[in-house]
Amino acid sequence: MIITALTDVINKKLTDGIYLHGILELENGYDLVSIDEIPEKDGIYECTTVLHNEKVPSILYFWKVNNRNRGLVVKRTDEKAIKNADETYNNRSEFI
């Protein structure tokens, strides 16, 4: 699964409800992303984020609330963001 950060989006549709989080958001300056394939089920998925033309190993925390996609994308080494994303995912929060 490839997640593309806003600064690298060219002719791609932004993905509503799924956002960069933690270090990825800080490094990008924005939290908006485009995802090549949306998961069908809630879960925690390994993925790659394209950020400033570099591939960054990442994790997507993905869930649905009221048939709307929700998710946070974090860098695999960002322990603080992983902890926060894990809590948000476990609560299946609608607002992130």
Helices and strands as residue ranges (DSSP letters): E 2-5, G 6-8, E 18-20, H 23-28, E 33-35, E 43-51, E 54-65, E 68-75, H 79-91
